[in-house]
Amino acid sequence: MIRAIIFDLDGVITDTAEYHFLAWKRLADDQGIPFTQEENDALRGVSRRESLNLLLKDRLVSEAQAEEWMERKNQYYQVALQNLSTADVIPGVIDFLIAAKTKGLKTALASASKNAMYVLEKLQLQMYFDIVCDGYCVSNPKPAPDLFVFTAGRLGIFPGDCVVVEDAEAGIQAARAAGMHSIGIGSVQRLKQAEIVLDSLRQISIEEILQKF
């Protein structure tokens, strides 16, 4: 029986992928490292440190240098986020959240982003979530199940009674490893391990989710 829905942030609640790309691209340009939009797609759902590793490819840097570059990227990203507003909530999300609450379901945000709370505040969505778990909550990022297991624990709900909504392959893998059901938002090719794949949350109702799972 489904008792909670756990949402990723980027690509599910709002689409800040372009802001991330511009921030990573600016950092890459600073260092003379080629970085394309296609390469940025591989960073979906992974931690900031792993994203830097992918950007660097085989280049070696000290840990101190890596920390400085990650902080610089985050500063670039936060500057871009200042333009975020309620208009950037993906269509259908608020109606879906309201419907979930009306049905008595718990709702949680579980994002690898360490800017999750700031983004929610800019979107004015804090009131729709019972809890928010972000990149500060666990050490092992997705595709490890730690963040989702931690979130279920905070909710006081068994993992098997949770549905995860994700747009990244790493997030779907994490949900499966946690023993949770999964809905993918995006392409079937990228999210082939998800139990349901949709273009948006407008394509499914809470009633259909409860019947499916």
C-alpha positions in Angstrom: 0.0 0.0 0.0 1.5 3.3 -1.1 1.7 5.8 1.8 4.3 8.3 0.5 5.6 9.9 -2.7 9.2 11.0 -2.8 10.2 13.5 -5.4 13.6 14.4 -6.9 14.0 18.1 -7.6 15.8 19.0 -10.8 13.8 17.7 -13.8 10.8 16.7 -11.7 9.7 19.8 -9.7 11.6 22.4 -11.7 14.1 22.3 -14.5 17.3 23.9 -13.5 19.4 21.7 -15.8 20.2 24.6 -18.0 21.5 26.6 -14.9 23.7 23.6 -13.9 25.0 23.4 -17.5 25.9 27.1 -17.7 27.6 26.9 -14.3 29.7 23.8 -15.2 30.4 25.2 -18.7 31.7 28.5 -17.1 34.0 26.5 -14.8 35.1 24.3 -17.7 35.8 27.4 -19.8 37.8 28.9 -16.9 40.1 25.9 -17.0 40.2 25.4 -20.8 38.3 22.1 -20.6 35.9 21.3 -23.5 32.3 20.6 -22.1 29.2 20.1 -24.2 25.4 20.0 -23.5 25.5 16.2 -24.3 28.2 15.7 -21.6 26.1 17.7 -19.2 23.3 15.2 -19.6 25.5 12.5 -18.0 25.6 14.6 -14.8 21.8 14.1 -14.1 21.2 12.8 -10.6 24.8 12.5 -9.5 26.7 14.3 -6.8 28.7 17.5 -7.3 31.9 15.6 -6.7 31.1 12.9 -9.3 29.9 15.6 -11.7 33.3 17.3 -11.4 35.0 13.9 -12.0 33.0 13.4 -15.2 33.8 17.0 -16.3 37.5 16.5 -15.7 37.5 13.1 -17.6 41.1 11.8 -17.0 42.6 15.0 -15.7 44.0 14.8 -12.2 43.7 17.6 -9.6 44.4 17.9 -5.9 41.6 17.5 -3.5 42.0 21.1 -2.4 41.7 22.2 -6.1 38.6 20.0 -6.6 37.0 21.6 -3.5 37.8 25.1 -4.8 36.3 24.3 -8.3 33.2 22.8 -6.8 32.6 25.8 -4.7 33.2 28.1 -7.7 30.7 26.1 -9.7 28.2 26.4 -6.9 28.6 30.2 -6.8 28.0 30.4 -10.5 24.9 28.3 -10.1 23.5 30.3 -7.1 23.9 33.5 -9.1 21.8 31.9 -11.9 19.2 30.7 -9.4 18.5 34.3 -8.3 16.3 34.4 -11.4 14.2 31.4 -10.3 10.5 32.1 -9.5 7.2 30.4 -9.1 6.9 30.5 -12.9 9.6 27.9 -13.0 7.6 25.1 -11.3 7.0 22.4 -14.0 3.3 22.5 -15.1 1.1 19.9 -13.3 3.4 19.6 -10.2 1.4 21.7 -7.8 -1.9 20.0 -8.7 -0.2 16.6 -8.3 1.1 17.6 -4.9 -2.2 18.8 -3.7 -3.9 15.7 -4.9 -1.4 13.5 -3.0 -2.0 15.4 0.2 -5.8 15.2 -0.4 -5.4 11.4 -0.5 -3.6 11.5 2.8 -0.2 10.6 1.3 3.1 11.9 2.8 5.2 13.9 0.4 9.0 14.3 0.6 11.7 15.9 -1.5 14.9 13.8 -1.8 17.6 15.6 -3.9 21.3 15.3 -4.2 21.4 19.1 -4.5 22.8 21.0 -1.5 20.7 24.0 -2.8 17.4 22.2 -2.5 16.0 24.3 0.3 16.9 27.5 -1.4 15.3 26.3 -4.7 12.1 25.4 -2.9 12.0 28.8 -1.2 12.4 30.5 -4.6 9.6 28.3 -6.0 7.5 28.9 -2.9 6.8 25.1 -2.6 8.0 24.4 1.0 4.5 24.0 2.3 3.7 21.0 0.0 6.4 18.8 1.5 6.4 17.0 4.9 10.2 16.8 4.8 13.1 17.8 2.7 16.3 15.7 2.5 19.2 17.0 0.5 22.8 16.5 -0.3 23.8 17.2 3.3 21.8 14.3 4.7 23.9 11.3 3.6 27.4 10.5 2.5 26.7 8.2 -0.4 24.9 9.8 -3.3 22.6 8.2 -5.8 22.7 5.5 -7.3 23.3 4.4 -3.7 19.9 4.0 -2.0 21.0 5.9 1.2 19.1 9.2 0.5 15.8 7.4 -0.2 16.2 5.0 2.8 17.0 8.0 5.0 14.0 9.9 3.7 11.6 6.9 4.3 13.1 6.7 7.9 12.4 10.4 8.4 8.8 9.9 7.2 8.4 6.8 9.4 7.3 4.8 6.4 8.5 1.4 5.1 10.5 1.8 1.9 8.2 -0.6 0.0 5.3 1.7 0.7 7.0 4.6 -1.1 6.9 5.7 -4.8 9.9 7.7 -6.1 9.5 10.2 -8.9 12.8 10.7 -10.7 14.2 12.0 -14.0 17.7 10.4 -13.8 18.9 6.9 -14.3 20.9 7.1 -11.1 17.8 8.1 -9.1 15.8 5.2 -10.5 18.6 2.8 -9.6 18.7 4.2 -6.1 14.9 3.8 -5.7 15.1 0.2 -6.8 18.0 -0.5 -4.5 16.0 1.0 -1.7 13.1 -1.4 -2.4 10.8 1.5 -3.6 8.5 1.8 -6.5 9.5 4.2 -9.2 8.1 6.6 -11.8 10.5 8.1 -14.4 10.0 11.5 -15.9 11.7 11.7 -19.3 12.7 9.2 -22.0 12.1 5.5 -21.9 15.7 5.0 -23.2 17.2 6.9 -20.2 14.8 5.5 -17.6 14.2 1.9 -18.8 14.5 0.6 -15.2 11.5 2.7 -14.0 8.2 0.9 -13.5 6.4 3.7 -15.2 7.8 6.3 -17.6 6.0 9.6 -18.3 6.6 12.8 -20.1 5.2 14.7 -17.1 3.1 14.2 -14.0 0.1 15.5 -15.9 -0.1 12.1 -17.5 -1.1 10.2 -14.4 -3.4 10.7 -11.4 -2.9 9.8 -7.8 -5.7 7.3 -8.1 -3.9 5.5 -11.0 -0.7 5.4 -8.9 -2.5 3.8 -6.0 -4.1 1.3 -8.3 -0.9 0.5 -10.1 1.2 -0.1 -6.9 
